[in-house]
Amino acid sequence: MQKKALGRGLESLIPSINKSQRGESVITIPLSKIKPNRFQPRKKFNEEKLKDLADSIKKHGLAQPILVTESVLPGEYEIIAGERRFRASKLAGKKDIKAIVKQSADDKQRFGLALIENIQRENLDPIEEAKAFKRLIEEFEHTHEQIAEVIGRERSVVSNTLRLLSLPEDVQSLISEERISSGHGKMLAGIESKEEIIRIVNRILNENLSVRTVEKLVFELKPEKKAAKQKKQEVELAQLKEELQRKFGAKVNIAGNSKKGKIEIHYSSLADLERIINELKIVF
């Protein structure tokens, strides 16, 4: 099956990049003069895969230059995209590397380029991807729709990926470690109770539950949650009824729900009614 192509590309995410002003050149740079990208969305690098890439670089050389921009320090550079190739080249014992130098890349460009490259190469785990989306939204003011358009996915995919960040951190770690899938995580994100999430996670780990099975478990929790919420409302209404009865010294009935209802205050005589009116501070 062919992969779905990415969306409109980096120009859509980073409008300041255009073909007439790229100012790119390919040069050979000593690895010692290159620093990692401060905005690298990928936090973990698989050592085994890095070693495989390093072996490939030893045998066949670097297939594609990395992308860098000039650092604030003269003669030094910062990676925009290609940190895996940079790390693997060092592992392979290389002293320098081919790089495309992009002039005047700002922080927004550096992060955007690093993010897109990692998504293209499927180098981010679901939690890293969700955190990268969150940074694009919070730090660079992108909408879910803009991110979806650039990466060539549905808006719902972006939104559901972001929902993974609502999970407890230990559950996020299990997703990053591929002990449970992002599909499991997206189902679990629909549960409010941390205790219920942990309970189901333990079942996933111990019983190897499928995503479909977890979906059913989550669905079964909904009536219980609704009943618990209704019970809480009933308790609150009962407490309010008691308080009103103490205040007015009269029988009070409350009927309804959280959206609408009615309050009835009973009186036994005209004098009793006048007393209640005075309590309500009603002026005729």
Secondary structure, DSSP 8 states (H G I E B T S, - for coil): ------SS-HHHH-TT--GGG---EEEEEEGGGEE--TT-------HHHHHHHHHHHHHH--SS-EEEEE-SSTT-EEEEE-HHHHHHHHHTT-SEEEEEEETT--HHHHHHHHHHHHHHTT-S-HHHHHHHHHHHHHTT---HHHHHHHHTS-HHHHHHHHHGGGS-HHHHHHHHTTSS-HHHHHHHTT---HHHHHHHHHHHHHH---HHHHHHHHHHHHHHHHHHHHHHHHHHHHHHHHHHHHHHTS-EEEEE-SS-EEEEE--SSHHHHHHHHHHHT---
